[in-house]
Amino acid sequence: MGRPLGSRYTLDELLGSGAMGQVYRGSDHEGRTFAFKLLRSDLVDDAAFISRFHQERSILVNLRGENLVAVHDLVVEGNTAAIVMDLVTGGTLREHLVVSG
């Protein structure tokens, strides 16, 4: 069993890491699979950043388009902040850019 995140989610496999944090595959309690971007701890410790993070929530969760990865939820719990979004399989953006470029 994976690591719990908030009251609704479970983190499983680490998929990668980048400038803002780490990305995990995980699921909600209904069994739907998502990607979870856990933000770096120094970002979570920045009160102004977390305030903006909360303010942008309603915009992010309502943006939809065929070329956008949908954001479903934002979770802030203790020293963890995460963005819950669609899981897009098939490699990383960097891999696609290197192959295409």
Residue frames relative to the residue before (quaternion, step in Angstrom):
aa qw qx qy qz dx dy dz
M 1.0000 0.0000 0.0000 0.0000 0.00 0.00 0.00
G 0.4630 -0.7148 0.4648 0.2421 3.55 -1.04 0.79
R 0.6679 -0.4822 0.4037 0.3981 3.50 -1.40 -0.18
P 0.4153 -0.7121 0.5004 0.2646 3.62 -0.78 0.93
L 0.0812 -0.7564 0.6473 0.0472 3.54 -1.24 0.66
G 0.8104 -0.0380 -0.0250 0.5841 3.55 -0.42 1.20
S 0.6857 -0.4828 0.3477 0.4194 3.56 -1.19 -0.46
R 0.7347 0.4563 -0.2158 0.4532 3.59 1.24 -0.29
Y 0.7857 0.3755 -0.1450 0.4698 3.58 1.11 -0.56
T 0.1530 -0.7394 0.6462 0.1107 3.51 -1.40 0.39
L 0.2796 -0.7472 0.5829 0.1542 3.56 -0.90 1.00
D 0.1576 -0.7906 0.5870 0.0748 3.54 -1.01 0.85
E 0.8685 0.0256 0.0348 0.4937 3.57 -0.47 -1.23
L 0.3975 -0.6676 0.5773 0.2512 3.56 -1.05 0.85
L 0.2253 -0.8031 0.5427 0.0984 3.58 -0.71 1.12
G 0.7697 -0.2555 0.1904 0.5532 3.57 1.06 -0.66
S 0.2522 -0.7458 0.5893 0.1812 3.51 -1.33 -0.04
G 0.0646 -0.7973 0.6001 0.0025 3.51 -1.24 0.54
A 0.8119 -0.3013 0.2036 0.4566 3.53 -1.33 -0.31
M 0.7567 0.3915 -0.2182 0.4760 3.61 0.98 -0.77
G 0.7850 -0.2552 0.1811 0.5347 3.61 1.15 -0.34
Q 0.6119 -0.5294 0.4380 0.3918 3.53 -1.22 -0.64
V 0.2543 -0.7526 0.5910 0.1404 3.55 -1.20 0.66
Y 0.1032 -0.7937 0.5994 0.0064 3.53 -0.92 1.06
R 0.3734 -0.6212 0.6225 0.2952 3.50 -1.34 0.38
G 0.1573 0.7827 -0.5902 0.1195 3.57 -1.00 0.77
S 0.3129 -0.7493 0.5553 0.1799 3.54 -1.28 -0.16
D 0.4344 -0.6335 0.5523 0.3239 3.51 -1.34 0.17
H 0.6975 -0.4918 0.3205 0.4110 3.57 -1.28 0.09
E 0.6192 0.5096 -0.3507 0.4836 3.59 1.30 -0.05
G 0.5819 -0.6236 0.3490 0.3882 3.58 1.31 0.04
R 0.4723 0.6561 -0.4586 0.3690 3.62 1.22 0.11
T 0.3497 -0.7521 0.5310 0.1736 3.56 -0.96 0.94
F 0.0199 -0.7900 0.6119 -0.0334 3.55 -1.03 0.91
A 0.3871 -0.6183 0.6031 0.3228 3.51 -1.43 -0.01
F 0.1517 -0.7842 0.5995 0.0519 3.56 -1.00 0.88
K 0.1361 -0.7760 0.6118 0.0706 3.57 -0.62 1.13
L 0.1572 -0.7819 0.6003 0.0589 3.57 -0.50 1.25
L 0.3684 -0.7652 0.4917 0.1926 3.53 -0.63 1.14
R 0.6205 -0.5483 0.4130 0.3792 3.55 -1.19 0.63
S 0.5985 -0.6110 0.3905 0.3406 3.57 -1.07 0.76
D 0.6303 0.5305 -0.3562 0.4410 3.62 1.03 -0.63
L 0.6142 0.5181 -0.3473 0.4835 3.61 1.16 -0.50
V 0.6469 0.5222 -0.3126 0.4594 3.58 1.01 -0.84
D 0.6715 0.5041 -0.2885 0.4601 3.59 1.08 -0.69
D 0.6060 0.5494 -0.3445 0.4608 3.60 1.29 -0.23
A 0.3572 -0.7783 0.4783 0.1947 3.60 -0.23 1.29
A 0.6435 0.5198 -0.3280 0.4562 3.60 0.99 -0.77
F 0.6381 0.5214 -0.3252 0.4639 3.58 1.01 -0.79
I 0.6708 0.4915 -0.2995 0.4678 3.59 0.88 -0.93
S 0.6091 0.5404 -0.3480 0.4647 3.60 1.05 -0.67
R 0.6668 0.4763 -0.2954 0.4912 3.60 0.92 -0.89
F 0.5932 0.5794 -0.3417 0.4424 3.56 1.07 -0.84
H 0.6864 0.4650 -0.2714 0.4888 3.60 0.91 -0.93
Q 0.6506 0.5260 -0.3190 0.4452 3.60 0.94 -0.83
E 0.7085 0.4591 -0.2602 0.4687 3.58 1.01 -0.77
R 0.4257 0.7419 -0.4447 0.2658 3.58 1.24 -0.27
S 0.7126 0.4633 -0.2878 0.4412 3.60 0.67 -1.05
I 0.6274 0.5146 -0.3445 0.4721 3.59 1.07 -0.62
L 0.6895 0.5052 -0.2885 0.4315 3.57 0.78 -1.04
V 0.7160 0.4553 -0.2797 0.4493 3.61 0.80 -0.92
N 0.7059 0.4446 -0.2724 0.4793 3.61 1.19 -0.30
L 0.5219 0.6134 -0.4316 0.4064 3.61 1.23 -0.04
R 0.0757 0.7848 -0.6098 0.0803 3.57 -0.83 1.00
G 0.2635 0.7401 -0.5923 0.1786 3.56 -1.09 0.71
E 0.6220 -0.5894 0.3650 0.3640 3.55 -1.12 0.60
N 0.7330 0.3830 -0.2299 0.5130 3.60 1.18 -0.43
L 0.6117 0.5312 -0.3469 0.4725 3.58 1.27 0.32
V 0.3680 -0.6540 0.6049 0.2665 3.53 -1.18 0.62
A 0.3804 -0.7529 0.4934 0.2122 3.58 -0.64 1.13
V 0.2595 -0.7195 0.6262 0.1508 3.53 -1.07 0.89
H 0.2231 -0.8168 0.5249 0.0868 3.58 -0.72 1.09
D 0.8078 -0.0453 0.0874 0.5812 3.57 1.02 -0.70
L 0.1886 -0.7134 0.6556 0.1601 3.51 -1.36 0.32
V 0.1122 -0.8038 0.5837 0.0256 3.57 -0.81 1.01
V 0.0176 0.7524 -0.6583 0.0164 3.55 -0.91 0.97
E 0.1500 0.7816 -0.5803 0.1728 3.53 -0.59 1.21
G 0.8215 -0.0612 0.0037 0.5669 3.57 -0.48 1.18
N 0.7770 -0.2865 0.2290 0.5116 3.57 -0.72 -1.06
T 0.5867 0.5468 -0.3708 0.4684 3.58 1.23 0.53
A 0.0103 0.7513 -0.6598 0.0085 3.53 -1.04 0.90
A 0.0118 0.8209 -0.5673 0.0649 3.57 -0.81 1.00
I 0.2791 -0.7002 0.6333 0.1753 3.49 -1.28 0.63
V 0.2014 -0.7704 0.5976 0.0937 3.58 -0.81 1.06
M 0.1111 0.8177 -0.5493 0.1316 3.58 -0.56 1.17
D 0.6983 -0.4227 0.3534 0.4569 3.53 -1.34 0.14
L 0.3396 -0.6907 0.5972 0.2257 3.53 -1.16 0.69
V 0.1089 -0.7814 0.6138 0.0285 3.56 -0.67 1.15
T 0.2132 -0.7970 0.5557 0.1031 3.56 -0.58 1.15
G 0.6011 0.6084 -0.4009 0.3283 3.56 -1.28 0.17
G 0.7268 -0.4175 0.2486 0.4854 3.60 1.12 0.46
T 0.5897 -0.5809 0.4390 0.3494 3.51 -1.35 0.04
L 0.6383 -0.4991 0.4131 0.4157 3.55 -1.28 0.31
R 0.6213 0.5483 -0.3383 0.4459 3.58 0.98 -0.84
E 0.6492 0.5119 -0.3204 0.4624 3.62 0.92 -0.84
H 0.6708 0.4959 -0.2972 0.4645 3.58 0.95 -0.85
L 0.6564 0.5072 -0.3159 0.4606 3.59 0.99 -0.76
V 0.6398 0.5156 -0.3254 0.4679 3.61 1.02 -0.77
V 0.6690 0.4899 -0.2978 0.4731 3.60 0.94 -0.87
S 0.7141 0.4565 -0.2524 0.4668 3.59 0.94 -0.90
G 0.7068 0.4810 -0.2544 0.4520 3.56 1.06 -0.79
